[in-house]
Amino acid sequence: MAVLNIEKSFLTENRSVYDFFNQSGQGLYIPLYQREYSWDSDNIEQLLEDLTRGIQRISLGEVKDDTKEIRFLGTIITVVESNRNKIYPVDIQAVPSRIEKLIDGQQRVSTIALMATLLVKRLTEIKNKIKSSNCIYEQVNEICNTWIDQKLATLFSYDLGRGTPKLKPKIIRGAKDFWTRDKDVDEAYQSELSNYLGHFIKAYVDKSSFPCLSKDKYGDSLLYKNGRRIEAWLKKIVAIAHEEQSDDFATAVDILDNFPQEQLWDYDRHDLVEIVNERNITDKKSNSYILCELVQTLAVCHLFARSLLFYNNSTHR
């Protein structure tokens, strides 16, 4: 009978990145005994290569069903911690309603949260290129804000519903960080990742400039190196893929030919597709150029959010 009870306490399943991180009130707690963030350049290059290859195969029509190109990012093992007294230090007013202690997979979830912030930053940069008088302004804002507020933000934050700001870092490290209602970011979050997430969330909520992953603040750390590598990929490869068709990344025209539009921007937007198909690759301020940047970035958002995690969870009693 005891064996049966243990088996029933476990939940093992495949979940998309979005579904895993979008659990209501979820906060991820890294125990102190877990090693520091240690994903190196090889891990990051493999992630970017996998996303690139998947988008290329779909955009070239080599794969008709995009579920067959979903990336598998690895295993996440958590234990739901129902005893808040085991979270240290603790601000009882700011503890998430669902605390998942990370037993395995903290490198993956940390990288996912980091990449989500950089996708938010990139989409914000793209939408800010469109003036309010532009005929596509409303649509671009709707598209970008839907991805940013409803999808990507849940990958690096959870909504406490109170405090300043109401959004809190999704991930903290035991003994170094604590979820706080109102305290200063640098006081509450001292690990590199949580500190960065705290400052990013503050800027996101305040609609101010996003923090840079600077060497002055984070030194020569892997958080700094990986963040800069992802940013460089988004800006120097993904964003300009339409300028010259190559194997580096799919073009917006090819993406729109083979990705269902609802995967990118919720429903068919024939007027935007027509502008993309103008293929203006010389004027970087033109609607065609900016929409190509957007489509190529949205393809990354889609495949990234749909990537699978093997999720093994149990409840600690």
Helices and strands as residue ranges (DSSP letters): H 2-9, E 10-16, H 17-21, E 26-30, H 41-59, G 66-69, E 72-81, G 84-86, E 98-104, H 106-127, H 137-145, I 146-152, G 153-155, E 157-159, E 167-169, E 171-173, H 185-188, H 192-206, H 215-218, H 222-233, I 234-238, G 241-243, H 252-258, H 261-265, H 270-276, H 287-306, E 308-316
